[in-house]
Structures are given as structure tokens and as C-alpha cells.
Amino acid sequence: MRTLLACIGAALSLGAGQPAIPCPLHYATTSTGAIGYRDCGRGGPVLIIPGGPGLDANYLSGLALAITRLGHRAIVIEPRGTGASRAALGDGSGLTVTGSVADIDAVRAAAGADRLVILGHSFGGAVAQAYAAGHPDHVAALILMDSVGPDMKPGGASLDGWRRRLTADDLARYDSDRARGDRVGAMKIKFRASFYHEARAKAFVDRLSDDQIHLDVARLSASYERDYRIALPTAAPFRVTILAGEIDWIRGSEPALRTAYPKAHFMVIPHAGHFPWADAPTATRRSLKRALEGI
């Protein structure tokens, strides 16, 4: 399904040269395995959920650092079956909407945070919305960054806008890689079209590796396609902020997000694509600062 490829592509890290998130590693104990999370900084806690599904959290290193520099505590979950949580995959029975929400709540409790900001990137935005709907009393604010919509249905606008940013040769190579089953090769091409700045796109792609991709975790998307539907009351008990890079293809989900969260604050990050903290770090930091003000 095109949505799955988009979300997997959205979540990949900077690759083999990318260091681990520079925060101490801790674990939350669950009945079905230990879930790792990185925790650093001081101030109001912000729990960050990576995209994917099936990728570890290191690609969010720059985002976690930006959160701490804004005077907040960054808690970055390593989703079940990835990174420090790889052993928790087990037989895969925990890869459901209910399971992913339970993992978030286990990390929240282990981190000693009663109420926190939930920030989800790309597919992580689906997990963030599911958690906020199920545990609103633990949510101080919801930030959806370059996020999927309130369900996994195709949006009212195209999610293929990135294809128009490729040359004819690159587009042919992308389609060929997909046809041959070379997902990593196709992702490298797609990522070049997911940045506003060509040099930053090249650096991202040059560091890209496949050792943080766990395709056996990608089945989580099937549960979300089947069971994930968000219907929060118009007067949600927390602030909702929706951030998106100016040229981000996933903005095709924006109409559905606007309908689901009519009182949300929308911010477009100029000169950025799907990875705004890497594409336009200064503008992203300004947007995050506004989103976190007063929390």
C-alpha cells in the first residue's frame, strides 16, 4: 500500500553515520518485553514517537536536541521491535493499535510523567493520536509533525506530490526499484524529493543505510489500517498543533486533520520538507518554541 511506503520512508534515520540519540537509555517493563526509551533534558516532558513503522529512533536525534535546547525534557521511545526494543518483538502479537498505545503509556509511567506533550512524526503521528484519544488525561498537548491523518484512508489531496520533484530518469529508477522489491533503493530516490535543500538531501541520502529498517515490524500498519479511527470531541482537553514542512508530500493528509481538529493551530515550516529539523533547523526550532509556549 502506498501509505505504508510513505510512512516507512518518512521515518528512516540519517543512516550508519548517525550517532545514537545522545540521551541515557532506560527501559519500561511490560508483560510482553522491555521497551527502550531515551531520556534527557529538564523541564516539561515531551514524548517523541518515531515514524515507520519498523524503524529505530536515531533519525530523531536532531529533533530531540532541539526540544532540550528549548528547555524541555525529551523522552524518545524506541518502538517495539526496533533499536533497544528489538527483543520485545516476540511473536509480533503486540504490533497492534492497542499494543502501541500500551507501550507509550508504559514509557510514560516508567519516566514518571503524569502529563506530557505527545509529539508524533509521520506514522508516529497516528500512534500519538491513538494515545491521545485513549489517554487524554495524560496529555498536556499534542503535536503532529508531518503526520498522517486521523485514519489511514487516502487524504483529500495527493500524497504523491514528491514524484513531481524527480527528474524523469530518477522517477524511472524509483519505479524500477519498487518493481524489483528494492525498497531501500527506492527510498533513497524518494528522500531526495523530500527535502527543500538539495545539499541537505544529499547528506541525508549519502548516510542512509538499511540496518535500522525492520520490515517485520511494518505489519503494525495493517492494524492501523483496520482499527485506527480518531474522533476527538471538538473541545479536546489539550492543545493540538499541526506542523508541516512547506513542500511536504504528506500535507495531503492536512484536510482530514483540519476536520478532525478544527481548533488546532496549524504551522507551515518554510523551506522544509518531510524532515524539517534536518532541512530547516532554525525555522523548525521557532515553530516548536511556539507550539510549546505555556506548557
C-alpha positions as CSV (number, residue, x, y, z in Angstrom):
1,M,0.0,0.0,0.0
2,R,1.3,3.4,-0.9
3,T,0.6,4.8,2.6
4,L,2.9,2.2,4.2
5,L,5.8,3.1,1.8
6,A,5.3,6.7,2.6
7,C,5.4,6.2,6.3
8,I,8.4,3.9,6.2
9,G,10.2,6.4,4.0
10,A,9.2,9.2,6.3
11,A,10.8,7.6,9.3
12,L,14.3,6.4,8.2
13,S,17.3,7.7,10.1
14,L,20.3,9.5,8.7
15,G,21.9,6.1,8.4
16,A,25.0,4.3,9.6
17,G,26.9,7.5,10.3
18,Q,24.2,8.9,12.5
19,P,25.0,8.6,16.3
20,A,22.5,7.3,18.8
21,I,20.3,9.9,20.4
22,P,22.6,11.5,23.0
23,C,20.3,10.7,25.9
24,P,20.6,8.0,28.6
25,L,18.8,4.8,27.7
26,H,16.1,3.4,30.0
27,Y,13.6,0.6,29.8
28,A,9.9,0.3,30.6
29,T,8.9,-3.1,31.6
30,T,5.7,-4.6,30.0
31,S,4.2,-8.1,30.2
32,T,5.5,-8.7,26.7
33,G,9.0,-7.3,26.8
34,A,11.1,-4.3,27.7
35,I,10.5,-1.1,25.7
36,G,13.6,1.2,25.5
37,Y,13.5,5.0,25.6
38,R,16.0,7.8,25.6
39,D,15.5,10.5,28.3
40,C,17.4,13.8,28.6
41,G,16.9,17.4,29.4
42,R,14.9,19.2,32.1
43,G,11.6,20.9,32.1
44,G,8.2,19.9,30.8
45,P,8.3,16.3,29.3
46,V,7.9,15.8,25.6
47,L,7.4,12.2,24.5
48,I,8.5,11.8,20.9
49,I,7.2,9.0,18.7
50,P,9.2,8.0,15.6
51,G,7.6,7.2,12.3
52,G,7.8,3.9,10.3
53,P,6.5,1.6,11.5
54,G,9.6,-0.6,11.9
55,L,12.4,1.9,12.2
56,D,14.5,2.9,15.2
57,A,14.6,6.4,16.7
58,N,18.0,7.7,15.9
59,Y,16.9,9.8,12.9
60,L,15.1,12.0,15.5
61,S,18.4,12.9,17.2
62,G,18.3,16.5,16.0
63,L,14.7,16.9,17.0
64,A,15.3,15.6,20.5
65,L,18.3,18.0,20.8
66,A,16.1,20.9,19.7
67,I,13.5,20.0,22.3
68,T,16.1,20.0,25.1
69,R,17.5,23.4,23.9
70,L,14.1,24.9,24.3
71,G,14.1,24.0,28.0
72,H,12.1,20.8,27.8
73,R,12.7,17.2,28.7
74,A,12.9,14.9,25.6
75,I,11.7,11.3,26.0
76,V,12.1,9.4,22.8
77,I,10.6,5.9,22.6
78,E,12.3,3.2,20.6
79,P,9.2,1.4,19.3
80,R,8.6,-2.3,19.9
81,G,10.8,-4.4,17.6
82,T,13.3,-1.6,16.8
83,G,16.5,-0.4,18.3
84,A,16.8,-1.1,22.1
85,S,13.3,-2.6,21.9
86,R,14.1,-5.1,19.3
87,A,13.9,-8.1,21.7
88,A,10.3,-7.1,22.6
89,L,9.1,-8.0,19.2
90,G,8.5,-11.6,20.2
91,D,5.9,-13.3,18.0
92,G,4.6,-9.9,16.8
93,S,1.3,-10.1,18.7
94,G,2.0,-6.7,20.3
95,L,2.0,-5.0,16.9
96,T,-1.5,-3.6,17.2
97,V,-3.1,-0.2,17.8
98,T,-3.8,-1.3,21.4
99,G,-0.3,-2.6,21.8
100,S,1.4,0.5,20.6
101,V,-0.7,2.7,22.8
102,A,0.1,0.5,25.8
103,D,3.8,0.8,25.0
104,I,3.6,4.6,25.0
105,D,1.7,4.5,28.4
106,A,4.3,2.1,29.8
107,V,7.1,4.5,28.9
108,R,5.2,7.5,30.3
109,A,4.7,5.7,33.6
110,A,8.4,4.5,33.7
111,A,9.6,8.0,33.1
112,G,7.5,9.3,36.0
113,A,5.5,11.7,33.9
114,D,1.8,12.1,34.7
115,R,1.0,14.6,31.9
116,L,3.2,15.3,29.0
117,V,3.3,16.6,25.5
118,I,3.0,13.9,22.8
119,L,4.9,14.6,19.6
120,G,4.5,12.2,16.7
121,H,6.3,12.3,13.4
122,S,4.9,10.8,10.2
123,F,3.4,7.4,11.1
124,G,4.3,8.2,14.7
125,G,1.5,10.8,14.4
126,A,-1.0,8.0,14.1
127,V,0.3,6.4,17.3
128,A,0.3,9.8,19.0
129,Q,-3.3,10.5,18.0
130,A,-4.4,7.0,19.1
131,Y,-2.7,7.5,22.5
132,A,-4.2,11.0,23.0
133,A,-7.7,9.6,22.2
134,G,-7.2,6.8,24.7
135,H,-5.5,8.6,27.5
136,P,-6.5,12.3,27.3
137,D,-5.9,12.8,31.0
138,H,-2.2,12.2,30.5
139,V,-1.8,14.6,27.5
140,A,-0.8,18.2,28.1
141,A,-0.6,18.9,24.4
142,L,-0.5,17.0,21.1
143,I,2.0,18.0,18.4
144,L,1.7,16.3,15.0
145,M,4.8,16.9,12.9
146,D,4.5,15.9,9.2
147,S,1.8,13.5,10.3
148,V,-0.6,11.0,8.7
149,G,-4.3,11.8,9.2
150,P,-6.8,10.7,11.8
151,D,-7.2,7.4,9.9
152,M,-5.2,5.6,7.2
153,K,-7.6,6.4,4.4
154,P,-6.2,8.3,1.4
155,G,-6.4,12.0,2.0
156,G,-8.4,14.6,0.1
157,A,-5.2,15.7,-1.6
158,S,-2.5,13.6,-3.4
159,L,0.3,12.0,-1.3
160,D,2.4,11.6,-4.5
161,G,3.5,15.3,-4.9
162,W,7.1,14.3,-4.3
163,R,7.1,12.4,-7.6
164,R,6.8,15.8,-9.4
165,R,10.1,16.8,-7.9
166,L,12.1,14.0,-9.5
167,T,13.6,14.0,-12.9
168,A,12.2,11.6,-15.5
169,D,15.3,9.4,-15.0
170,D,15.0,9.4,-11.3
171,L,11.3,8.6,-11.5
172,A,12.0,5.7,-13.8
173,R,14.7,4.4,-11.4
174,Y,12.3,4.7,-8.5
175,D,9.6,2.7,-10.2
176,S,12.1,0.1,-11.3
177,D,13.5,-0.3,-7.8
178,R,9.9,-0.7,-6.4
179,A,9.1,-3.3,-9.1
180,R,12.2,-5.2,-8.2
181,G,11.5,-5.1,-4.5
182,D,14.4,-2.8,-3.7
183,R,12.7,-0.7,-1.1
184,V,15.9,0.9,0.2
185,G,17.0,2.0,-3.3
186,A,13.5,3.5,-3.9
187,M,13.6,5.3,-0.6
188,K,16.9,6.9,-1.4
189,I,15.4,8.4,-4.5
190,K,12.3,9.5,-2.8
191,F,14.2,11.2,0.0
192,R,15.9,13.4,-2.4
193,A,12.5,14.8,-3.3
194,S,11.5,15.1,0.4
195,F,13.9,18.0,1.2
196,Y,13.8,21.6,0.2
197,H,17.6,22.0,0.3
198,E,19.5,19.8,-2.2
199,A,22.7,19.7,-0.2
200,R,20.9,18.5,3.0
201,A,19.0,16.0,1.0
202,K,22.3,14.6,-0.4
203,A,23.8,14.4,3.1
204,F,20.7,12.6,4.3
205,V,20.7,10.1,1.4
206,D,24.5,9.5,1.5
207,R,24.3,8.4,5.1
208,L,21.2,6.2,4.5
209,S,21.6,2.5,5.4
210,D,19.1,-0.3,5.8
211,D,20.3,-1.7,9.1
212,Q,17.7,0.2,11.1
213,I,14.8,-1.0,8.9
214,H,12.8,-3.8,10.5
215,L,10.3,-4.9,7.9
216,D,8.8,-7.5,10.3
217,V,7.5,-4.6,12.4
218,A,5.9,-2.9,9.4
219,R,2.9,-5.2,9.9
220,L,1.8,-2.7,12.6
221,S,0.4,-0.6,9.8
222,A,-2.2,-3.4,9.0
223,S,-3.7,-3.0,12.5
224,Y,-3.8,0.8,12.0
225,E,-5.4,0.5,8.6
226,R,-8.1,-1.8,10.1
227,D,-8.7,-0.4,13.6
228,Y,-7.4,3.2,13.8
229,R,-10.1,5.9,13.7
230,I,-9.8,9.1,15.7
231,A,-12.9,11.1,16.8
232,L,-12.0,13.5,19.5
233,P,-14.6,16.0,20.8
234,T,-14.4,19.4,19.2
235,A,-13.3,20.8,22.6
236,A,-10.3,18.5,23.1
237,P,-8.9,18.7,26.6
238,F,-5.5,19.6,25.3
239,R,-3.9,21.9,22.8
240,V,-3.3,20.4,19.3
241,T,-0.6,21.8,17.0
242,I,0.0,20.5,13.5
243,L,3.4,21.3,11.9
244,A,4.4,20.5,8.3
245,G,7.2,21.3,6.0
246,E,6.3,23.7,3.2
247,I,6.8,21.2,0.4
248,D,6.0,18.0,2.4
249,W,4.0,15.5,0.4
250,I,2.3,14.2,3.5
251,R,0.4,17.5,3.6
252,G,-2.2,15.6,1.5
253,S,-3.4,14.5,5.0
254,E,-4.0,18.1,6.0
255,P,-7.7,18.4,5.0
256,A,-8.6,15.3,7.2
257,L,-6.5,16.7,10.1
258,R,-8.3,20.1,9.8
259,T,-11.6,18.3,10.0
260,A,-10.6,16.1,12.9
261,Y,-9.1,19.0,14.9
262,P,-10.9,22.2,13.9
263,K,-9.4,24.2,16.8
264,A,-5.8,23.1,16.1
265,H,-3.1,25.5,15.4
266,F,-1.5,24.9,12.0
267,M,2.0,26.0,11.2
268,V,3.9,25.5,7.9
269,I,7.7,25.5,8.2
270,P,9.1,27.4,5.3
271,H,11.9,25.9,3.1
272,A,11.4,22.5,4.6
273,G,10.1,19.1,3.5
274,H,9.3,15.9,5.5
275,F,12.3,16.1,7.9
276,P,12.1,19.8,8.8
277,W,14.6,19.7,11.7
278,A,17.2,18.5,9.3
279,D,16.0,20.6,6.3
280,A,15.3,23.9,8.1
281,P,16.5,23.6,11.7
282,T,16.2,27.3,12.7
283,A,12.6,27.7,11.4
284,T,11.7,24.3,12.9
285,R,13.0,25.4,16.3
286,R,11.0,28.6,16.1
287,S,7.8,26.6,15.3
288,L,8.5,24.2,18.2
289,K,9.0,27.0,20.5
290,R,5.6,28.5,19.7
291,A,4.0,25.1,19.9
292,L,5.5,24.6,23.4
293,E,4.8,28.0,24.8
294,G,2.9,28.0,28.1
295,I,3.2,24.2,28.6
